[in-house]
Amino acid sequence: MTVVSVGNKITSFIRGILTVAGCCVVAACNPAAADTASDSLDYLSEEALSKVLMSDSVPNRMIEYTGFTVAFNPEMHQPNYVVWELTSDELDGPNGRKDARFMQDTRIDGCATLADYRGSGFDRGHIAPAADMKWDPAAMADCHFLTNISPQTKKLNQGAWNNLEGRSRSWAKKFGRIIIIAGPVLSDRLDYTIGNTPVPVPDRFFKVFLAPDENPPRGIAFVMANNSLSQGLDETATTIRGVEQITGFDFFSVLPDDIEEQVETNNNYLGWDRLRR
């Protein structure tokens, strides 16, 4: 038994040497191959990571704005989702929202109007928040188009949703860059509307995060009711897979299957929030 054990160790040792040598040869011939040995996704572009798959039956128009992209639903008069990359060097800037004004995007069929929200009792809730757009005046202006807005209760918009926006900026500072995908859950049956357009009022909202340059990459998601929330952010945390199930969307399909599984099945908010680079 001892001889067999030692033999196995020697064999494993030799195999290990051959494997390392082989990897060195591959890396020498193709330096890019060495980079892919890491689980980090820093080789994937913002465009690749921002792609969301959805059913062709969902009304959708893609709109490219400065700093973010809106997948707009012209029948629901609000986004299916909004996606943007937030980097650590985009967290500060001179472009505050003091002079910004909410606007109907008259170029887009189905966009809500200012009158739809006026006197409705609901806030014009940013999906891509203004505080993420201070780095560029065009981005700050664009995020106030009503194509980036959904009806939110004041308790949500100025409460838990706002708190999550603040946390996301601290995560961008920590991780260097994060991919954020957020929106109303329009797959629910929505009976209440505002305005003459009319604009359906969502019952809940989602927000999905990916830290692609972590090794291994990290992901987490949140679902919040469109009302006041008594629980903390940790209790609204869920998996990306869970958000896929309620929305019908497929996030981060560009990822290798094993990494996608890892990223989309984690909902450890405290572990995510306490990560240090």
Backbone torsions as a table, in degrees:
resi	resn	phi	psi	omega
1	MET	NA	-40.7	-180.0
2	THR	-64.7	-41.6	-179.8
3	VAL	-62.1	-44.5	178.7
4	VAL	-61.0	-43.6	-178.5
5	SER	-62.6	-46.6	-180.0
6	VAL	-63.7	-40.9	179.1
7	GLY	-59.7	-42.3	179.0
8	ASN	-63.1	-40.2	179.8
9	LYS	-64.8	-42.2	178.9
10	ILE	-63.4	-44.5	179.1
11	THR	-60.4	-44.3	179.7
12	SER	-62.8	-39.0	-179.8
13	PHE	-63.0	-45.2	179.6
14	ILE	-63.5	-43.5	178.4
15	ARG	-60.5	-37.9	179.6
16	GLY	-62.7	-42.8	178.6
17	ILE	-61.7	-45.3	-179.2
18	LEU	-62.7	-39.5	179.8
19	THR	-64.1	-46.8	179.4
20	VAL	-61.6	-44.0	179.6
21	ALA	-61.2	-42.0	179.3
22	GLY	-62.3	-41.7	179.4
23	CYS	-64.2	-38.9	179.5
24	CYS	-63.8	-40.6	178.9
25	VAL	-63.5	-45.3	179.3
26	VAL	-61.5	-43.5	-179.2
27	ALA	-64.7	-37.9	-180.0
28	ALA	-66.6	-40.1	-179.8
29	CYS	-74.6	-33.3	-175.6
30	ASN	-141.1	87.9	-177.4
31	PRO	-55.4	-30.8	-178.9
32	ALA	-64.2	-29.1	-179.4
33	ALA	-66.1	-31.9	179.1
34	ALA	-66.9	-36.1	-179.1
35	ASP	-65.0	-34.6	-176.2
36	THR	-73.4	-8.9	177.0
37	ALA	-67.8	-24.8	176.0
38	SER	-78.0	149.0	177.4
39	ASP	-81.4	-8.9	179.2
40	SER	-60.5	147.4	-178.3
41	LEU	-105.4	25.3	-176.3
42	ASP	-66.4	-10.0	176.6
43	TYR	-84.8	-8.2	179.9
44	LEU	-95.0	136.1	-177.2
45	SER	-76.9	164.0	173.9
46	GLU	-58.1	-41.4	-178.6
47	GLU	-61.1	-43.2	-179.4
48	ALA	-66.1	-43.0	-177.0
49	LEU	-74.4	-19.9	-177.2
50	SER	-86.3	-6.4	-176.2
51	LYS	-71.0	130.8	178.2
52	VAL	-122.8	130.2	177.5
53	LEU	-94.0	136.7	177.6
54	MET	-145.4	164.3	-179.4
55	SER	-64.2	143.9	176.0
56	ASP	-65.1	-15.9	-179.2
57	SER	-78.0	-12.4	-179.9
58	VAL	-84.0	121.2	177.1
59	PRO	-59.3	129.6	-174.0
60	ASN	-156.3	137.8	171.3
61	ARG	-134.7	124.2	179.9
62	MET	-83.3	129.9	-179.1
63	ILE	-126.4	121.3	178.3
64	GLU	-92.3	116.2	173.1
65	TYR	-110.9	170.9	176.1
66	THR	-68.5	115.5	174.8
67	GLY	92.9	-11.0	-178.6
68	PHE	-162.3	163.0	178.7
69	THR	-124.9	133.9	178.8
70	VAL	-107.6	128.3	167.5
71	ALA	-96.1	98.6	-168.1
72	PHE	-94.8	136.3	177.7
73	ASN	-102.3	104.5	-175.4
74	PRO	-69.7	-17.7	178.2
75	GLU	-86.8	-26.2	177.4
76	MET	-98.4	-10.6	173.1
77	HIS	63.5	33.7	179.4
78	GLN	-164.3	173.1	-175.3
79	PRO	-71.6	144.5	160.4
80	ASN	-68.8	-43.2	174.0
81	TYR	-164.1	164.1	172.5
82	VAL	-128.8	139.7	-178.6
83	VAL	-129.8	139.1	176.5
84	TRP	-155.2	154.8	172.4
85	GLU	-99.7	131.2	177.5
86	LEU	-117.2	121.1	-178.1
87	THR	-109.7	163.7	-177.1
88	SER	-64.6	-28.2	-179.3
89	ASP	-87.3	3.8	176.6
90	GLU	-104.8	7.6	-172.9
91	LEU	-81.5	-22.0	-179.3
92	ASP	-121.3	154.2	177.5
93	GLY	175.0	164.0	-175.7
94	PRO	-84.4	-2.5	-170.6
95	ASN	-96.0	81.3	177.7
96	GLY	-76.5	174.5	-177.3
97	ARG	-92.7	9.4	-177.1
98	LYS	-55.7	-42.8	-176.8
99	ASP	-99.3	2.3	-179.1
100	ALA	-77.1	148.3	-179.5
101	ARG	-132.1	137.1	173.4
102	PHE	-64.0	141.1	-175.6
103	MET	-144.1	143.5	166.2
104	GLN	-74.2	135.1	173.6
105	ASP	-89.1	96.3	-173.7
106	THR	-70.0	-9.4	176.7
107	ARG	-77.9	-15.1	-171.2
108	ILE	-110.7	116.4	176.0
109	ASP	-62.7	135.4	177.7
110	GLY	91.0	-3.3	178.6
111	CYS	-66.3	137.9	177.1
112	ALA	-64.6	167.4	178.8
113	THR	-113.5	162.9	176.4
114	LEU	-61.4	-34.0	-179.7
115	ALA	-65.3	-29.1	179.0
116	ASP	-60.3	-35.7	-176.3
117	TYR	-91.4	-24.3	-175.2
118	ARG	-63.7	122.6	178.7
119	GLY	72.4	11.5	-176.5
120	SER	-80.6	-19.3	-175.0
121	GLY	87.4	0.8	179.6
122	PHE	-116.5	145.6	174.7
123	ASP	-75.1	153.6	168.9
124	ARG	-83.6	94.6	-172.0
125	GLY	-85.4	117.3	175.3
126	HIS	-64.4	138.1	168.9
127	ILE	-88.5	-56.8	166.5
128	ALA	-87.5	114.7	-169.2
129	PRO	-75.6	151.9	179.6
130	ALA	-61.8	-35.6	-177.7
131	ALA	-66.5	-16.1	175.4
132	ASP	-86.3	-4.0	-172.0
133	MET	-117.2	15.5	-177.1
134	LYS	-67.9	-14.6	-175.9
135	TRP	-75.1	-13.7	-175.6
136	ASP	-149.2	130.8	-178.2
137	PRO	-64.3	-34.9	179.2
138	ALA	-68.9	-38.9	177.6
139	ALA	-63.2	-41.7	178.8
140	MET	-62.3	-43.0	179.5
141	ALA	-67.4	-45.0	-175.6
142	ASP	-63.6	-35.1	-176.6
143	CYS	-70.3	-7.9	176.7
144	HIS	-94.8	0.5	170.6
145	PHE	-65.1	143.3	-177.6
146	LEU	-70.2	-7.3	171.7
147	THR	-69.2	-17.9	178.9
148	ASN	-103.3	17.4	-171.0
149	ILE	-125.1	143.8	171.0
150	SER	-132.8	153.6	177.0
151	PRO	-69.1	119.8	177.5
152	GLN	-125.0	145.9	172.5
153	THR	-66.8	151.1	178.3
154	LYS	-60.3	-34.9	-178.5
155	LYS	-64.5	-36.2	177.7
156	LEU	-78.7	-50.0	-173.5
157	ASN	-60.0	-40.0	-177.8
158	GLN	-99.3	2.6	-179.8
159	GLY	-113.0	-109.6	-172.7
160	ALA	-62.0	-38.2	-180.0
161	TRP	-63.3	-43.0	177.2
162	ASN	-64.4	-39.3	178.4
163	ASN	-63.1	-39.9	178.9
164	LEU	-67.1	-36.7	175.6
165	GLU	-60.0	-41.3	178.2
166	GLY	-64.8	-41.2	178.6
167	ARG	-64.1	-37.5	-178.1
168	SER	-62.6	-34.9	178.8
169	ARG	-70.9	-33.9	175.8
170	SER	-68.9	-32.9	177.4
171	TRP	-70.7	-37.3	176.9
172	ALA	-63.2	-39.1	177.4
173	LYS	-65.2	-39.4	-177.3
174	LYS	-71.9	-44.8	-172.1
175	PHE	-95.3	-9.6	-178.8
176	GLY	93.1	-46.6	172.8
177	ARG	-156.3	148.6	173.2
178	ILE	-136.9	150.3	172.4
179	ILE	-100.9	129.6	-178.3
180	ILE	-122.5	131.9	174.7
181	ILE	-128.9	125.3	-174.0
182	ALA	-144.9	160.4	177.2
183	GLY	171.4	178.3	173.3
184	PRO	-79.0	154.3	173.8
185	VAL	-88.2	98.2	-176.6
186	LEU	-90.3	-3.9	177.5
187	SER	-77.9	-13.4	174.7
188	ASP	-70.9	158.9	171.0
189	ARG	-76.9	118.2	-174.9
190	LEU	-114.5	108.9	-174.2
191	ASP	-96.3	-23.9	-175.1
192	TYR	-96.3	135.2	-179.9
193	THR	-130.7	162.7	174.4
194	ILE	-126.6	152.1	174.7
195	GLY	75.1	177.6	-179.0
196	ASN	-87.5	-8.7	-175.9
197	THR	-61.3	-43.8	-16.9
198	PRO	-93.7	161.2	-176.9
199	VAL	-105.5	117.5	177.4
200	PRO	-65.1	143.1	178.4
201	VAL	-95.7	117.1	-179.4
202	PRO	-67.4	149.2	175.8
203	ASP	-85.3	-22.1	-178.2
204	ARG	-158.5	163.5	-177.7
205	PHE	-131.0	154.9	178.3
206	PHE	-125.3	158.1	174.2
207	LYS	-149.4	127.4	-175.6
208	VAL	-117.2	137.9	-178.7
209	PHE	-126.4	142.1	172.3
210	LEU	-134.3	127.4	171.5
211	ALA	-103.3	89.4	-168.1
212	PRO	-73.4	-22.1	-174.8
213	ASP	-93.5	-1.0	172.6
214	GLU	-70.9	155.2	178.3
215	ASN	-127.9	99.2	6.6
216	PRO	-81.1	162.5	176.6
217	PRO	-59.2	151.0	-177.0
218	ARG	-122.1	147.1	176.5
219	GLY	-144.3	152.7	176.1
220	ILE	-160.4	161.8	-179.8
221	ALA	-143.2	164.9	179.6
222	PHE	-140.2	144.0	173.1
223	VAL	-129.5	127.7	-176.4
224	MET	-128.2	135.0	174.3
225	ALA	-69.2	147.5	-178.9
226	ASN	-81.0	66.0	-177.0
227	ASN	-164.8	-172.9	175.2
228	SER	-71.7	145.0	-178.9
229	LEU	-118.4	124.8	179.0
230	SER	-84.3	-22.8	-177.3
231	GLN	-87.6	162.9	177.2
232	GLY	-79.2	175.4	-179.6
233	LEU	-59.7	-33.5	-178.0
234	ASP	-62.1	-29.8	-178.5
235	GLU	-83.9	-11.2	174.8
236	THR	-96.5	-4.8	-179.9
237	ALA	-69.4	143.3	177.0
238	THR	-148.1	-175.8	178.1
239	THR	-90.0	156.3	173.3
240	ILE	-61.9	-37.2	177.2
241	ARG	-59.4	-38.4	177.9
242	GLY	-63.5	-40.1	177.4
243	VAL	-67.2	-37.7	176.4
244	GLU	-58.9	-38.3	-177.9
245	GLN	-68.8	-35.9	-177.2
246	ILE	-86.3	-22.0	-178.4
247	THR	-100.4	-26.6	-173.3
248	GLY	83.3	5.0	179.5
249	PHE	-87.8	158.5	175.4
250	ASP	-122.1	109.3	-178.5
251	PHE	-93.2	149.6	169.5
252	PHE	54.1	38.9	-179.6
253	SER	-67.4	-14.7	179.6
254	VAL	-73.3	-16.2	-176.2
255	LEU	-70.6	148.1	168.8
256	PRO	-55.4	145.1	-171.5
257	ASP	-55.3	-41.2	-177.0
258	ASP	-68.8	-37.5	178.4
259	ILE	-72.9	-39.3	177.3
260	GLU	-59.9	-42.9	178.8
261	GLU	-61.1	-43.7	-179.5
262	GLN	-65.4	-44.7	-177.5
263	VAL	-67.8	-39.1	-170.0
264	GLU	-89.8	-2.2	-178.5
265	THR	-114.8	13.0	-179.8
266	ASN	-102.8	134.2	173.4
267	ASN	-138.0	32.5	-179.3
268	ASN	-83.9	88.0	-176.1
269	TYR	-62.2	-45.1	-177.3
270	LEU	-65.1	-38.6	177.3
271	GLY	-65.3	-42.0	177.8
272	TRP	-63.9	-47.3	-174.2
273	ASP	-67.0	-27.7	-176.8
274	ARG	-96.1	1.1	179.8
275	LEU	-58.9	140.0	175.5
276	ARG	-124.9	140.3	179.3
277	ARG	-79.8	NA	NA
